[in-house]
Amino acid sequence: MRKMLMLIDYGAYNRARHRDGKFSELAKKATPKPWVAEKINGELMFVRGYTDYRDSDSLGRKNVTITYFLEIGKVYLVCEPDLRGRKNIREIVA
């Protein structure tokens, strides 16, 4: 059995738009991408997320979500950056 966790990716548009060329420095300053990692014996094993642009606008600026599927009963670290780029890291049990 698995649980589904959806996180909003606020910086998807800026990272994609400024990745190549003369604006690559702007991509580095974009809001970081959310991530989820499983805690196993003190080590982190990152979980693959699936990016969904279905509900976003035509440029991919708003409502870009990343979906993670988590095993029930395991401990995970979740990093969910806010609009200003501050990382909110929390520990959850799925």
Secondary structure, DSSP 4 states (H G I P E B T S, - for coil): -EEEEEEE-TTHHHHHHTSSGGGHHHHHTSPPPPEEEEEETTEEEEPP-EEE-TTS-TTS-S--EEEEEEETT-EEEEE---TTS---EEEEE-
